[in-house]
Amino acid sequence: MSEYGYEDFGSSEAAERTDLHFAAGLPSFYAAATIQETLAEYARAAVLSSDFEAPSEIREFLQEHLFNATPDADPSIDLYRRGKALRLNGDYRTANTQLSSAIEHDEDFAEAYIERGRALGASNQLEKAIEDFTRALALMSEYDWQLYLPYQHRGIALAMGGNYDKALDDLLEAQRLSPNASGLATAIDQVKFMLDNQDRYK
């Protein structure tokens, strides 16, 4: 967007500046925000905007992974969804099994590592949980809006294991990335309290 002469990303006129974002190869001004938002906007524009032409590599990606995708094209997705639902219902062992299967199908599935890490953490397998959150961080883009999640949950796992210094570093990084994330401020306060009083609890 900057290359095409537009700097003020907060302007109320942004949505009307089709001359700029179309020229830059973006379907909308808001598609400049995150990778996920960009792909969602590209998909919408591909269907609804006859005057928008996506760059060839994006068009091919959408064609392969969205428009031509079949329900059984990627079994990791269904396994991930079932694993997440099981974790939310408190069945951590079965959730771990489903999410591990998802990862076997797609070793770069960052969200599956995050969910499995949460299931492992909830069943007190802290070292394995920390490994999963660390793996997710290695796989995620710095522009991913969910990047705070593995920091937040790794920080919680580290705190549960008594590693309060590293836990606080992770939680503060999560807060930097997503200042209003649910439960984050409370977790930071709790870890700071434990740091201030750790000699008393030894």
C-alpha positions as semicolon CSV with decimal commas, in nm:
position;residue;x (nm);y (nm);z (nm)
1;M;0,000;0,000;0,000
2;S;0,284;0,237;0,082
3;E;0,445;0,174;-0,256
4;Y;0,123;0,287;-0,420
5;G;0,110;0,612;-0,226
6;Y;-0,110;0,542;0,076
7;E;0,025;0,565;0,429
8;D;-0,272;0,633;0,657
9;F;-0,405;0,282;0,727
10;G;-0,650;0,418;0,984
11;S;-0,826;0,660;0,753
12;S;-1,203;0,643;0,733
13;E;-1,164;0,684;0,356
14;A;-0,955;0,368;0,325
15;A;-1,239;0,142;0,214
16;E;-1,321;0,379;-0,072
17;R;-0,970;0,388;-0,217
18;T;-1,016;0,103;-0,465
19;D;-0,775;0,274;-0,703
20;L;-0,493;0,207;-0,458
21;H;-0,561;-0,137;-0,322
22;F;-0,664;-0,279;-0,660
23;A;-0,343;-0,142;-0,812
24;A;-0,144;-0,305;-0,533
25;G;-0,310;-0,642;-0,605
26;L;-0,528;-0,637;-0,293
27;P;-0,905;-0,693;-0,311
28;S;-0,971;-0,438;-0,035
29;F;-0,788;-0,197;0,187
30;Y;-0,849;-0,426;0,485
31;A;-0,676;-0,716;0,313
32;A;-0,349;-0,545;0,405
33;A;-0,409;-0,632;0,772
34;T;-0,333;-1,006;0,807
35;I;-0,267;-1,310;0,594
36;Q;-0,598;-1,466;0,697
37;E;-0,789;-1,148;0,615
38;T;-0,611;-1,124;0,283
39;L;-0,709;-1,476;0,175
40;A;-1,068;-1,424;0,290
41;E;-1,088;-1,102;0,091
42;Y;-0,931;-1,264;-0,215
43;A;-1,188;-1,545;-0,202
44;R;-1,475;-1,296;-0,174
45;A;-1,342;-1,082;-0,456
46;A;-1,285;-1,383;-0,680
47;V;-1,656;-1,465;-0,656
48;L;-1,817;-1,120;-0,637
49;S;-1,586;-0,869;-0,806
50;S;-1,563;-0,917;-1,180
51;D;-1,329;-0,618;-1,212
52;F;-1,067;-0,758;-0,971
53;E;-0,788;-0,983;-1,092
54;A;-0,582;-1,154;-0,821
55;P;-0,210;-1,214;-0,881
56;S;-0,155;-1,551;-1,049
57;E;0,004;-1,723;-0,748
58;I;-0,288;-1,623;-0,524
59;R;-0,541;-1,723;-0,788
60;E;-0,378;-2,067;-0,822
61;F;-0,366;-2,114;-0,444
62;L;-0,735;-2,033;-0,405
63;Q;-0,827;-2,257;-0,696
64;E;-0,639;-2,555;-0,552
65;H;-0,717;-2,515;-0,183
66;L;-1,063;-2,361;-0,188
67;F;-1,262;-2,373;-0,509
68;N;-1,142;-2,716;-0,625
69;A;-1,096;-2,870;-0,280
70;T;-1,288;-3,185;-0,195
71;P;-1,406;-3,279;0,157
72;D;-1,147;-3,555;0,188
73;A;-0,862;-3,355;0,035
74;D;-0,704;-3,281;0,374
75;P;-0,794;-3,526;0,653
76;S;-0,591;-3,322;0,902
77;I;-0,864;-3,055;0,912
78;D;-1,136;-3,292;1,032
79;L;-0,901;-3,453;1,284
80;Y;-0,807;-3,108;1,413
81;R;-1,170;-3,001;1,453
82;R;-1,260;-3,319;1,638
83;G;-0,953;-3,286;1,859
84;K;-1,037;-2,927;1,947
85;A;-1,397;-3,018;2,031
86;L;-1,277;-3,303;2,253
87;R;-1,034;-3,071;2,433
88;L;-1,309;-2,819;2,495
89;N;-1,521;-3,100;2,640
90;G;-1,241;-3,206;2,874
91;D;-1,152;-3,535;2,702
92;Y;-0,782;-3,456;2,682
93;R;-0,657;-3,808;2,610
94;T;-0,878;-3,859;2,304
95;A;-0,814;-3,499;2,196
96;N;-0,441;-3,572;2,205
97;T;-0,493;-3,880;1,988
98;Q;-0,697;-3,690;1,727
99;L;-0,460;-3,394;1,718
100;S;-0,154;-3,619;1,693
101;S;-0,317;-3,784;1,391
102;A;-0,378;-3,441;1,239
103;I;-0,011;-3,360;1,284
104;E;0,091;-3,692;1,127
105;H;-0,102;-3,588;0,814
106;D;0,039;-3,233;0,821
107;E;0,359;-3,178;1,018
108;D;0,335;-2,802;0,960
109;F;-0,015;-2,763;1,109
110;A;0,058;-2,491;1,366
111;E;-0,298;-2,473;1,503
112;A;-0,293;-2,848;1,572
113;Y;0,026;-2,809;1,776
114;I;-0,137;-2,530;1,977
115;E;-0,448;-2,739;2,046
116;R;-0,247;-3,048;2,135
117;G;-0,028;-2,837;2,360
118;R;-0,336;-2,712;2,541
119;A;-0,464;-3,068;2,585
120;L;-0,125;-3,181;2,713
121;G;-0,101;-2,885;2,949
122;A;-0,448;-2,954;3,086
123;S;-0,341;-3,312;3,163
124;N;-0,021;-3,184;3,331
125;Q;0,219;-3,304;3,060
126;L;0,394;-2,969;3,073
127;E;0,722;-3,046;2,896
128;K;0,540;-3,194;2,597
129;A;0,299;-2,900;2,595
130;I;0,588;-2,652;2,591
131;E;0,746;-2,842;2,301
132;D;0,423;-2,815;2,102
133;F;0,385;-2,442;2,164
134;T;0,748;-2,389;2,066
135;R;0,694;-2,588;1,746
136;A;0,385;-2,379;1,665
137;L;0,585;-2,059;1,707
138;A;0,849;-2,188;1,465
139;L;0,579;-2,256;1,205
140;M;0,378;-1,934;1,234
141;S;0,431;-1,612;1,045
142;E;0,513;-1,296;1,237
143;Y;0,202;-1,148;1,072
144;D;-0,033;-1,420;1,199
145;W;-0,301;-1,263;1,419
146;Q;-0,298;-1,577;1,639
147;L;0,075;-1,557;1,711
148;Y;0,003;-1,451;2,069
149;L;-0,166;-1,786;2,146
150;P;0,142;-2,012;2,166
151;Y;0,322;-1,744;2,368
152;Q;0,028;-1,717;2,606
153;H;-0,016;-2,090;2,655
154;R;0,356;-2,165;2,671
155;G;0,383;-1,896;2,935
156;I;0,106;-2,060;3,137
157;A;0,270;-2,403;3,104
158;L;0,606;-2,260;3,212
159;A;0,441;-2,097;3,512
160;M;0,271;-2,424;3,608
161;G;0,616;-2,581;3,603
162;G;0,757;-2,307;3,827
163;N;0,964;-2,133;3,560
164;Y;0,824;-1,788;3,635
165;D;1,091;-1,575;3,466
166;K;1,048;-1,739;3,126
167;A;0,674;-1,756;3,180
168;L;0,656;-1,382;3,231
169;D;0,864;-1,318;2,917
170;D;0,620;-1,524;2,710
171;L;0,312;-1,369;2,865
172;L;0,440;-1,016;2,811
173;E;0,516;-1,099;2,448
174;A;0,162;-1,235;2,410
175;Q;0,031;-0,911;2,560
176;R;0,238;-0,706;2,316
177;L;0,091;-0,901;2,026
178;S;-0,268;-0,900;2,156
179;P;-0,320;-0,649;2,441
180;N;-0,682;-0,749;2,504
181;A;-0,651;-1,128;2,487
182;S;-0,884;-1,304;2,728
183;G;-0,728;-1,405;3,059
184;L;-0,385;-1,269;2,974
185;A;-0,373;-0,978;3,219
186;T;-0,478;-1,208;3,504
187;A;-0,210;-1,464;3,413
188;I;0,056;-1,190;3,408
189;D;-0,052;-1,063;3,749
190;Q;-0,041;-1,415;3,893
191;V;0,308;-1,484;3,758
192;K;0,435;-1,148;3,887
193;F;0,292;-1,235;4,229
194;M;0,469;-1,572;4,226
195;L;0,797;-1,405;4,122
196;D;0,768;-1,153;4,402
197;N;0,694;-1,424;4,656
198;Q;0,882;-1,727;4,522
199;D;1,127;-1,739;4,815
200;R;0,832;-1,763;5,052
201;Y;0,688;-2,064;4,867
202;K;1,012;-2,262;4,831
